[in-house]
């Protein structure tokens, strides 16, 4: 593999050629109140994150580019602009969208207030010989005023994220932990503060299943765990603590989660708010591989080699730093992710990636409940993929807005069960909530197949006497998935499957054509004449605000038997 530092730096150099780093983003009052008035996050956040992108890009160019140009002055200007911002927290995270009059908006400790403070402080430390002393003092003052002193203020109640088992806890706690290690000189105060941070992070670690699986999915695993590992690395160096958090057995299992998420060379598991073609962070991956040699490396073509769209300094900087530090210790060619099947009974996930010869199909399915972090109503849903894309897909993450996390969120196609590979029963989709869950009945994995059985009745709040039981059998040697749903006392149902490819329908078989082959859907139910097949398209607005088309294949049975089995087979034709 070529030296990736050149590839990582390239998009920042391209933005420099376009004059991006000489610009500035003025955030107006109208930008600020737009979220409260309309629920739109994009307009404000585009400008907000553009400033973080400039901060990160200029600092990286100064560190790693041979041409220094006038980066120093541009960096000083963007630091000054960020220090002048009304608040570093997002309006979407502030009470009443940032318009509540009896609240100190600049002192809300959310993800991006903490991230911004840490970024400025680390950049100050890296450039302490060249940044003007006055500007360095300004950074210290703003970081203390907006974040550190706020966190240390004993008169304030603890923050909600301190007890959350998710990425908020990891990012905020780790950022403040790093700021504390850099800033607090009093050993007793530092010890007290870090003990509080460690209590928070234990809650974060306990959010993972015993096998390391993250309820939040791969996207937020990468985000939260990167910050946690960065804090753990710095904490280990501290002469007071000398504590190695990564020696915990669960940390190795959490690190291994990334392996299971690559279900093909260019395909990732997209349950929850993840994406079907996620890229891995080079710094985190090389660091973990060096720390845990038994880990496998993801496919080299899926390394993240773009400018960070949110200007996340901690991740972008360590992509350079840790890659440079550990690249000579790691033999990428010897790593192979393929063939690592997994059944997680507690999480109710089954994962089986593409085989080592890159042929055939991969498969993943989930049960669980509909009250998970970044929840989608997707109990019983599944994915079928080849080596490059999902064929029967989980759309994953959509465009974030007030509605996406609030009232009406399950009217959004990608979050509702209507946008997943699960049935509609008597016109009803799945509900949400902690008691909306599947019952895991059986599972088995052999040298040739994975099978499982789950009861989905509670996902639809079916009344006593009505039920649905879903069976999967995936033969990975033959690349055939057989799915059977058995309905009891349900008057009618529609089986639904989602694909990014326009299907071709004939009387008995639906074909999903791709450049690499065809996925054939063949109904094996004896009463096929009573089943009507409908195909239509749905528009999805992605996380980056682009419009995408997905295709819905419905198998509708208007009058079901007292005990009605629906049997369908998915098989791959090269």
C-alpha positions in Angstrom: 0.0 0.0 0.0 1.3 3.4 -0.9 2.0 5.9 1.9 -1.4 6.9 2.8 -0.4 10.3 4.3 -0.2 11.7 0.8 -3.7 10.4 0.0 -5.1 11.7 3.3 -3.6 15.2 2.7 -4.7 15.5 -0.9 -8.3 16.6 -0.4 -7.1 19.4 2.0 -4.6 20.6 -0.6 -7.4 20.6 -3.2 -9.6 22.7 -1.0 -6.6 25.1 -0.6 -6.4 25.4 -4.3 -10.0 26.4 -4.4 -9.5 29.1 -1.9 -11.6 27.5 0.8 -9.2 28.3 3.6 -9.1 32.0 2.8 -12.9 32.3 3.2 -15.0 32.7 6.3 -18.5 31.6 7.2 -20.6 34.3 8.8 -23.4 32.8 10.8 -26.4 35.3 10.9 -29.2 35.5 13.4 -31.5 34.1 10.8 -29.3 31.1 10.4 -29.3 30.6 14.2 -33.1 30.7 14.7 -33.9 28.7 11.6 -33.9 25.3 13.4 -36.4 26.6 16.0 -38.6 28.1 13.4 -38.6 25.3 10.7 -36.7 22.4 12.1 -34.0 22.8 9.4 -30.5 22.0 10.6 -28.6 22.2 7.3 -28.2 25.9 6.7 -26.7 26.7 10.1 -24.6 23.6 10.3 -23.2 24.0 6.9 -21.6 27.3 8.0 -20.7 26.0 11.4 -18.9 23.0 10.2 -17.2 24.9 7.4 -15.3 26.8 10.1 -14.3 23.6 11.8 -13.2 22.2 8.4 -11.0 25.3 8.0 -9.6 25.0 11.5 -8.7 21.3 10.9 -7.5 21.7 7.3 -5.2 24.6 8.0 -3.7 23.0 11.1 -3.0 19.8 9.1 -1.5 21.6 6.2 0.8 23.5 8.5 1.9 20.2 10.1 2.2 18.0 7.0 2.4 20.1 3.8 5.7 21.1 2.4 4.2 24.4 1.2 3.4 26.6 4.2 2.1 29.6 2.2 0.2 31.9 4.4 -1.5 29.1 6.4 -0.4 30.6 9.7 -2.4 33.9 9.3 -5.4 32.0 7.9 -5.3 29.6 10.9 -5.1 32.6 13.3 -8.1 34.2 11.7 -10.3 31.1 11.9 -9.3 30.5 15.5 -10.3 34.1 16.2 -13.6 33.7 14.4 -14.5 30.5 16.3 -13.6 32.2 19.6 -16.1 34.9 18.7 -19.0 32.6 18.0 -22.0 33.1 20.2 -22.1 29.4 21.1 -20.2 26.3 20.1 -23.2 24.1 20.8 -25.7 23.4 17.9 -29.1 25.0 18.0 -30.5 21.5 17.6 -29.0 20.6 21.0 -30.0 23.7 22.8 -33.2 24.2 24.8 -35.9 25.6 22.6 -33.5 25.5 19.7 -31.3 28.1 21.3 -34.0 30.7 22.0 -34.7 30.0 25.6 -33.9 33.3 27.4 -32.9 32.0 30.8 -30.2 29.7 29.6 -26.5 30.3 29.0 -26.3 29.0 25.4 -22.5 29.2 25.3 -22.2 26.9 28.3 -24.2 23.9 27.1 -21.9 20.9 27.0 -22.9 19.1 23.8 -20.9 17.1 21.4 -19.6 20.0 19.4 -18.9 22.4 22.2 -16.7 19.8 23.7 -15.1 18.8 20.3 -14.4 22.5 19.4 -12.8 23.2 22.8 -10.5 20.1 22.5 -9.6 21.0 18.9 -8.5 24.5 19.8 -6.6 23.4 22.8 -4.7 20.6 21.0 -3.9 23.0 18.1 -2.6 25.6 20.6 -0.3 22.9 22.1 1.0 21.8 18.7 1.7 25.4 17.6 2.7 26.9 20.9 6.0 28.2 19.4 4.3 30.1 16.5 0.8 31.1 17.6 0.7 34.6 19.1 0.7 34.5 22.9 -2.5 36.6 23.0 -4.3 34.2 20.8 -3.1 31.2 22.9 -4.5 33.0 25.9 -7.8 33.6 24.1 -8.1 29.9 23.4 -7.4 29.0 27.1 -10.0 31.6 28.3 -12.7 30.4 25.9 -12.1 26.7 26.6 -12.2 27.3 30.3 -15.2 29.6 30.2 -17.3 27.5 27.8 -16.3 23.9 28.8 -13.8 23.1 31.6 -15.1 25.5 34.3 -18.6 24.6 33.4 -17.9 20.9 33.9 -16.0 21.6 37.2 -18.8 23.8 38.6 -20.2 21.7 41.5 -23.3 23.8 41.7 -24.5 22.5 38.4 -26.2 19.1 38.1 -24.5 16.4 36.1 -25.1 16.4 32.4 -27.6 14.0 30.9 -25.0 12.5 28.6 -22.9 11.4 31.6 -25.3 8.5 32.2 -26.1 7.8 28.5 -24.8 4.4 27.1 -23.9 5.9 23.7 -21.6 8.0 21.6 -22.5 11.3 23.4 -21.0 10.0 26.6 -17.9 8.8 24.8 -17.3 12.0 22.8 -18.1 14.5 25.5 -16.5 12.6 28.4 -13.3 11.8 26.4 -13.0 15.4 25.1 -13.4 16.8 28.6 -11.0 14.2 29.9 -8.4 15.2 27.4 -8.9 18.9 28.2 -8.5 18.1 31.9 -5.3 16.2 31.3 -3.9 19.1 29.3 -5.2 21.9 31.6 -5.6 21.0 35.3 -2.4 21.4 37.2 -3.8 20.6 40.7 -3.2 16.8 41.2 -6.2 16.4 43.5 -8.6 18.2 41.3 -7.3 16.3 38.3 -7.8 13.0 40.0 -11.3 14.0 41.1 -12.3 15.1 37.6 -10.9 12.0 35.9 -12.6 9.7 38.4 -15.9 11.3 37.3 -14.9 10.9 33.6 -14.0 7.3 34.2 -17.4 6.6 35.9 -19.1 8.0 32.8 -17.0 6.0 30.4 -17.7 2.8 32.3 -21.4 3.4 31.4 -20.3 3.8 27.8 -18.4 0.6 27.8 -21.3 -1.2 29.4 -23.5 -0.2 26.5 -21.7 -2.8 24.3 -22.8 -6.4 24.2 -20.5 -9.0 25.8 -19.2 -9.8 22.2 -18.5 -6.1 21.6 -21.5 -5.4 19.3 -22.7 -1.8 19.3 -26.4 -1.1 19.4 -25.7 2.2 17.6 -24.2 0.6 14.6 -20.9 1.0 12.8 -21.1 4.8 12.1 -21.4 5.8 15.7 -19.1 3.0 16.9 -16.3 4.6 14.9 -17.2 8.1 16.2 -17.5 7.3 19.9 -14.7 4.7 20.1 -12.2 6.9 18.4 -12.6 9.6 21.1 -12.5 6.9 23.8 -9.3 5.4 22.5 -7.7 8.9 22.1 -8.5 9.6 25.8 -7.3 6.1 26.9 -4.0 6.6 25.1 -3.3 10.0 26.8 -4.5 8.7 30.2 -2.0 5.8 30.0 0.8 8.4 29.9 -0.4 10.3 32.9 2.0 9.9 35.9 -0.8 10.1 38.4 -3.1 7.5 37.0 -1.0 5.3 34.7 -4.2 3.5 33.9 -4.5 1.4 30.8 -8.2 1.4 29.9 -7.6 -0.7 26.7 -6.3 -3.6 28.8 -10.0 -4.4 29.7 -11.2 -7.5 27.9 -14.3 -5.8 26.6 -12.2 -3.2 24.8 -10.6 -5.9 22.5 -14.1 -7.2 21.8 -15.4 -3.7 21.0 -12.4 -3.2 18.7 -13.3 -6.4 16.9 -16.8 -5.1 16.1 -15.4 -3.3 13.0 -14.5 -6.7 11.5 -18.1 -7.8 11.5 -19.3 -4.6 10.0 -17.5 -5.2 6.7 -19.8 -7.8 5.1 -18.1 -7.4 1.7 -15.0 -5.6 0.4 -17.1 -2.5 -0.3 -20.2 -3.2 1.9 -20.8 -2.4 5.5 -23.6 -3.2 7.9 -26.1 -0.4 8.0 -28.4 -1.2 10.9 -29.4 1.9 12.8 -28.0 5.2 11.6 -25.1 3.8 9.6 -24.5 3.6 5.9 -24.2 0.7 3.4 -20.8 1.7 2.2 -19.1 3.2 5.2 -15.3 3.9 5.2 -13.0 3.1 8.1 -10.9 5.7 9.9 -7.2 4.9 9.3 -5.8 6.3 12.5 -8.2 4.4 14.8 -7.8 1.2 12.7 -4.0 1.2 12.7 -3.8 2.1 16.4 -6.1 -0.8 17.3 -4.3 -3.3 15.0 -1.0 -2.3 16.6 -2.5 -2.7 20.1 -4.4 -5.9 19.3 -2.4 -7.8 16.6 -5.1 -10.5 16.4 -7.5 -8.0 14.7 -8.0 -8.2 11.0 -7.7 -5.1 8.8 -10.7 -3.9 6.7 -10.3 -3.8 2.9 -7.7 -1.2 2.0 -10.0 0.3 -0.6 -12.5 1.3 2.1 -10.0 3.5 4.0 -11.4 7.1 4.6 -9.3 9.3 2.4 -11.5 12.4 2.2 -11.7 15.6 4.0 -13.7 15.2 7.2 -17.1 16.8 6.4 -17.5 18.0 10.0 -13.9 19.1 10.5 -13.5 16.7 13.4 -10.0 17.5 14.5 -9.4 14.6 16.9 -10.1 12.1 14.2 -8.5 13.8 11.2 -5.3 14.6 13.1 -4.9 11.1 14.5 -5.6 9.6 11.1 -2.2 11.2 10.2 -0.5 10.7 13.5 -1.3 7.1 14.2 -1.0 6.0 10.6 2.6 7.4 10.5 3.4 5.9 13.9 2.1 2.4 13.3 2.2 1.7 9.5 5.5 0.0 9.6 4.3 -2.5 12.3 1.4 -3.7 10.3 1.2 -6.1 7.4 -2.0 -5.2 5.7 -1.7 -7.9 3.1 -1.8 -10.6 5.7 -5.2 -9.5 7.1 -8.4 -11.0 5.8 -11.9 -10.3 7.3 -13.8 -12.9 5.2 -15.6 -15.8 6.7 -16.1 -14.5 10.2 -19.7 -15.5 10.9 -21.3 -14.2 14.1 -24.5 -15.0 16.1 -25.1 -12.5 18.9 -28.0 -13.9 21.0 -28.1 -11.0 23.4 -28.1 -8.3 20.7 -30.1 -10.6 18.4 -27.9 -10.1 15.4 -26.6 -12.6 12.8 -23.8 -11.6 10.5 -22.1 -13.7 7.8 -20.0 -11.8 5.3 -18.9 -12.7 1.8 -16.7 -15.7 1.6 -12.9 -15.4 1.2 -13.0 -15.9 -2.6 -15.2 -12.8 -2.9 -18.0 -14.7 -4.6 -21.6 -15.5 -3.6 -23.6 -13.6 -1.1 -23.3 -12.2 2.5 -26.2 -12.1 4.9 -27.1 -10.2 8.1 -30.3 -10.1 10.2 -31.5 -8.5 13.4 -34.1 -8.8 16.1 -33.9 -6.7 19.2 -36.3 -4.0 20.1 -37.6 -0.7 18.7 -36.1 1.5 21.5 -32.4 1.3 20.5 -30.0 4.2 20.2 -30.7 6.0 16.9 -33.6 3.6 16.6 -35.2 2.4 13.4 -38.3 0.2 13.5 -36.6 -2.8 12.0 -37.2 -5.9 14.1 -36.7 -8.9 11.9 -35.1 -7.0 9.1 -32.2 -8.4 7.1 -29.5 -7.6 4.4 -28.3 -9.6 1.4 -25.2 -8.4 -0.3 -22.6 -9.3 -2.9 -19.0 -8.1 -2.5 -19.7 -4.5 -3.6 -23.2 -3.5 -2.6 -26.4 -4.4 -0.7 -29.0 -6.1 -2.9 -31.7 -6.5 -0.3 -30.8 -3.4 1.7 -31.0 -1.5 5.0 -31.1 2.1 3.8 -29.5 3.3 7.1 -29.1 7.0 8.0 -31.3 9.7 6.7 -31.1 13.5 6.7 -31.1 14.9 10.3 -33.7 17.4 11.2 -36.0 18.2 14.2 -38.5 15.7 12.9 -35.9 13.0 12.5 -35.4 12.8 16.3 -38.8 14.1 17.3 -42.5 13.7 16.8 -43.3 12.0 13.5 -39.8 10.5 13.1 -41.4 7.1 12.1 -43.2 8.8 9.3 -39.8 9.0 7.7 -39.3 6.1 5.3 -35.8 5.0 6.3 -36.8 5.0 10.0 -40.2 3.3 9.8 -40.7 -0.4 9.3 -42.2 0.4 5.9 -38.6 1.2 4.8 -37.3 -2.2 6.0 -37.5 -5.8 5.0 -40.3 -6.7 7.3 -44.0 -7.5 6.8 -47.1 -5.3 7.0 -49.7 -7.2 9.0 -53.3 -6.4 8.6 -52.3 -3.0 7.4 -50.2 -2.3 10.4 -46.5 -1.5 10.6 -44.2 -1.9 13.6 -44.5 0.3 16.6 -41.7 1.8 18.6 -40.8 1.4 22.3 -38.9 -0.8 24.7 -41.6 -3.4 24.8 -41.8 -3.6 21.0 -39.4 -6.5 20.6 -38.7 -9.9 19.1 -38.4 -13.2 20.9 -35.3 -15.1 19.9 -36.3 -18.7 19.7 -33.5 -20.7 17.9 -30.2 -20.2 16.1 -27.5 -22.4 14.7 -24.3 -22.1 12.7 -22.6 -24.9 10.8 -19.9 -25.2 8.3 -22.3 -24.5 5.5 -25.2 -22.5 6.9 -26.7 -20.2 9.5 -30.3 -20.6 10.6 -32.5 -18.7 13.1 -36.0 -18.4 14.3 -37.7 -15.4 16.0 -41.2 -14.5 17.1 -42.1 -11.0 15.7 -45.6 -10.8 17.3 -44.7 -8.1 19.8 -43.2 -5.9 17.1 -46.8 -5.5 15.8 -48.6 -5.6 19.1 -50.7 -8.5 17.8 -53.5 -9.5 20.1 -53.4 -12.9 21.9 -54.1 -15.7 19.4 -52.4 -13.9 16.5 -48.7 -14.4 15.8 -45.9 -14.2 13.2 -42.8 -16.4 13.4 -39.9 -15.7 11.0 -37.4 -18.3 10.0 -34.1 -17.7 8.1 -31.8 -20.3 6.6 -28.7 -19.0 4.8 -26.6 -21.5 2.9 -23.4 -19.6 2.3 -21.9 -22.3 0.2 -24.7 -22.2 -2.3 -25.5 -18.5 -1.7 -29.2 -19.2 -1.1 -31.3 -17.5 1.6 -34.6 -19.2 2.4 -37.1 -17.1 4.4 -40.3 -18.4 5.9 -42.9 -16.4 7.8 -45.7 -18.3 9.5 -48.8 -16.3 10.3 -51.4 -17.5 12.7 -54.9 -16.0 12.7 -53.8 -12.9 10.7 -56.4 -11.9 8.1 -54.0 -10.5 5.6 -50.4 -9.5 5.2 -47.8 -7.9 2.8 -44.2 -9.2 2.7 -41.9 -6.3 1.9 -38.3 -6.1 0.5 -36.2 -3.0 -0.3 -33.5 -2.8 -2.9 -31.5 0.0 -4.5 -31.9 -1.6 -7.9 -34.9 -1.5 -10.2 -36.4 -5.0 -10.1 -37.8 -6.9 -13.1 -41.0 -8.8 -12.4 -42.6 -11.7 -14.1 -45.3 -14.1 -12.9 -43.3 -16.1 -10.4 -39.8 -14.6 -10.1 -38.6 -11.1 -9.4 -35.1 -10.4 -10.6 -32.8 -7.8 -9.1 -30.3 -7.1 -11.8 -26.8 -5.8 -11.1 -23.5 -5.5 -13.1 -22.1 -8.5 -11.2 -25.1 -10.8 -11.4 -28.8 -11.2 -10.6 -30.5 -11.8 -7.3 -33.6 -14.0 -7.9 -36.6 -13.8 -5.6 -38.8 -16.9 -6.0 -41.9 -17.5 -4.0 -42.3 -21.2 -3.0 -45.6 -20.9 -1.1 -48.1 -23.4 -2.5 -50.9 -20.8 -3.0 -48.9 -18.4 -5.2 -52.0 -17.5 -7.2 -53.4 -15.8 -4.1 -50.4 -13.6 -3.8 -50.1 -10.3 -5.7 -46.7 -8.8 -6.5 -46.4 -5.0 -6.5 -43.3 -2.9 -7.3 -42.9 0.8 -6.7 -40.2 3.4 -5.9 -39.6 5.5 -2.8 -37.5 8.7 -2.5 -35.0 8.8 0.3 -33.1 12.0 1.4 -29.7 10.9 2.6 -27.7 12.3 5.5 -25.8 14.6 3.1 -29.1 15.9 1.7 -29.0 14.1 -1.6 -32.1 12.4 -3.1 -31.9 8.6 -3.7 -34.4 6.2 -5.2 -35.1 2.8 -3.6 -37.4 0.1 -4.9 -40.1 -1.7 -2.9 -41.2 -5.2 -3.7 -44.4 -6.2 -2.0 -46.0 -9.6 -1.9 -49.6 -9.0 -0.9 -52.0 -11.7 0.4 -55.4 -10.2 1.0 -57.0 -13.3 2.5 -54.7 -15.4 4.7 -55.4 -18.9 6.0 -55.7 -19.6 9.7 -52.1 -20.8 9.7 -50.5 -19.3 6.6 -46.8 -19.9 5.7 -45.1 -17.5 3.3 -42.0 -19.1 1.8 -39.5 -17.3 -0.5 -36.0 -18.1 -1.7 -33.3 -15.6 -2.6 -30.5 -17.0 -4.8 -27.6 -15.6 -6.7 -27.1 -16.1 -10.4 -23.8 -15.0 -11.9 
